[in-house]
């Protein structure tokens, strides 16, 4: 594994690592080797898993659920072709 074990990071370090890995994901997808993409994905999964372990009851925005996405799509269709 590359990087510090996510379980050893404090909350502030974990958030910083998550911000960094999400920011670099697109470039890794477009321009990284297959191995780089695999390592990046593995690291991202570890960091996200640790975040979810620490925050199992995190606040979830209604618009970020399947039901919320369907409602948003329905509204967009209703407002799109006036």
C-alpha positions as CSV (number, residue, x, y, z in Angstrom):
1,X,0.0,0.0,0.0
2,X,1.2,3.5,-0.8
3,X,0.7,6.2,1.7
4,X,-0.2,6.1,5.4
5,X,-2.7,3.7,6.7
6,X,-6.0,5.7,6.7
7,X,-6.8,4.4,10.1
8,X,-3.7,6.2,11.5
9,X,-4.7,9.6,10.0
10,X,-6.6,12.1,12.2
11,X,-9.8,13.6,10.8
12,X,-8.2,16.7,9.4
13,X,-5.5,14.6,7.6
14,X,-8.1,12.2,6.3
15,X,-10.2,15.0,4.8
16,X,-7.1,16.5,3.2
17,X,-6.1,13.1,1.7
18,X,-9.7,12.7,0.3
19,X,-9.7,16.1,-1.2
20,X,-6.4,15.5,-2.9
21,X,-7.2,12.1,-4.3
22,X,-10.6,13.3,-5.6
23,X,-8.9,16.3,-7.2
24,X,-6.4,14.1,-9.0
25,X,-8.7,11.3,-10.0
26,X,-9.7,12.7,-13.4
27,X,-6.1,13.3,-14.5
28,X,-5.2,9.8,-13.4
29,X,-8.1,8.3,-15.4
30,X,-7.2,10.2,-18.5
31,X,-3.4,10.0,-18.4
32,X,-2.3,7.5,-15.9
33,X,-1.0,4.0,-16.7
34,X,-3.2,1.0,-15.9
35,X,-1.1,0.4,-12.8
36,X,-1.4,4.0,-11.6
37,X,-5.2,3.9,-12.1
38,X,-5.4,0.7,-10.1
39,X,-3.3,2.0,-7.2
40,X,-5.2,5.3,-7.2
41,X,-8.5,3.5,-7.1
42,X,-7.3,1.2,-4.3
43,X,-6.1,4.1,-2.2
44,X,-9.3,6.1,-2.8
45,X,-11.4,3.1,-1.7
46,X,-9.3,2.8,1.5
47,X,-9.6,6.5,2.3
48,X,-13.4,6.6,1.5
49,X,-13.9,3.4,3.5
50,X,-12.2,4.9,6.6
51,X,-14.3,8.1,6.3
52,X,-17.5,6.0,6.1
53,X,-16.3,3.9,9.1
54,X,-15.8,7.1,11.2
55,X,-19.0,8.8,10.0
56,X,-21.7,6.1,9.5
57,X,-24.5,8.6,10.2
58,X,-23.2,11.4,8.1
59,X,-25.7,13.9,6.7
60,X,-27.1,12.9,3.3
61,X,-28.5,15.5,1.0
62,X,-31.9,14.5,-0.4
63,X,-30.8,15.5,-3.9
64,X,-27.9,13.0,-3.7
65,X,-30.2,9.9,-3.3
66,X,-31.8,7.9,-6.1
67,X,-35.2,9.3,-5.2
68,X,-33.8,12.8,-5.2
69,X,-32.1,12.3,-8.6
70,X,-35.4,11.0,-10.1
71,X,-37.3,14.0,-8.7
72,X,-34.7,16.3,-10.1
73,X,-34.9,14.6,-13.5
74,X,-38.7,14.9,-13.5
75,X,-38.5,18.6,-12.7
76,X,-35.9,19.2,-15.4
77,X,-38.1,17.4,-18.0
78,X,-41.1,19.5,-16.9
79,X,-39.2,22.8,-17.2
80,X,-37.1,21.9,-20.3
81,X,-39.5,22.2,-23.3
82,X,-41.7,25.1,-22.5
